[in-house]
Amino acid sequence: MDLTFAAIVIMSGWVVAMVAAGMAMALRPGGVAVHFAPAGAPVAGATGRRDEILLGGEAEVLGNVRGTVRAVQLGPENRRLQDLELSTGLGLEERQVPSNAILSADGRVVRLAEGWSESPDASSTDGASLRRDMVVRSADRKRLGRLRLVCFDRASGTVTGLVVAGGGKPDLRLLPIERVREAGPNGIITDLPKGEWARLPTFATDWDIKQAFTDQLMSDPALRALQRSVTIDVQDQVVTLRGYVADQSEAEQVARVIRSVPGVMQVDRKLITDDDMARAVTGAIRSDPASRAAEVQVSAHHGTVDITGVAPDRAAVRRIESVASQVPGVQVVHNMVAVARPTVATA
């Protein structure tokens, strides 16, 4: 009987806790629609590079998980990110984290500073609360999809866009924050006609793009070796390719692979072919007064340059290596140039 009574008490406690959590949710900002002011001029201090907060994703401090991002609060007048709402413990505890505590957010994990000042209780009472899976609606209240991520410019603290999962392929689209008119119990209301959904930019995190590119290289035997010679930098879905390829045909293959990755908006190729490298080194040697007298042959492979031939003296040999090493992109120089033997006069 005592065990049964204890079990009843424990279960009752859980029910009370769940009801209290539900009431807290109902009384939070967001129970009343928050209207956004018309978008103004571009915000001063904006860097143009965005951070991406995954709603429902983890928040870490020095690699240790501190909670789950339950919601973000932003000001309706200036669209500034005010704070994060973290769910901790068993999900029944909440903690407000000010936006200036965010070190980075890459679309998977939000990394926070080691310490911060707690947000005042009233810091977000007038803010709009954006939560995962909030319904996003068109101007005529038709459903477009559900909220997944919030993008913001960390330098200025301004929210720049919302990532919405909707119909079609690819299903993630980037909705500019300027198109949002209100957020509340009816979801997020935009000024977007339903027909414009498919014209919104597609979205992928920079990490997802890098991973997809690597996976595709590894799955293609002809390109697998390029994983060591080609690097990829992604900033806000704009890809920069750097590194070394054999020729223009291989460069086109690499560019074709990255353009096939969903979410890539632009590709900037800064790839160096072996032929271009060899020509550049040859030209540099022939244009240098101290080395132009040498007769050399140059070959290159993924940044390593091999130089053979003959030079009139050791000073010219040393100069050849110095000139070659200064050509942009050269990583290693194998200088195999020999000193020409003096001609022996015959009687």
Secondary structure, DSSP 8 states (H G I E B T S, - for coil): -HHHHHHHHHHHHHHHHHHHHHHHHHHSTTSS-EE-----S--TT--S--EEEETT-EEEETTEEEEEEEEEEE-TTT-BEEEEEEEETTTTEEEEEEGGGEEEEBSSEEEE-S------TTTTTTSEEEETT-EEE-TTS-EEEEEEEEEEETTTTEEEEEEEEESSSS-EEEEEGGGEEEEETTEEEES--GGGGGGS-B---HHHHHHHHHHHHHH-TTTGGGGGTEEEEEETTEEEEEEEESSHHHHHHHHHHHHTSTT--EEEEEEEEHHHHHHHHHHHHHHSTTTTTSEEEEEEETTEEEEEEEESSHHHHHHHHHHHHTSTT--EEEEEEEE--------
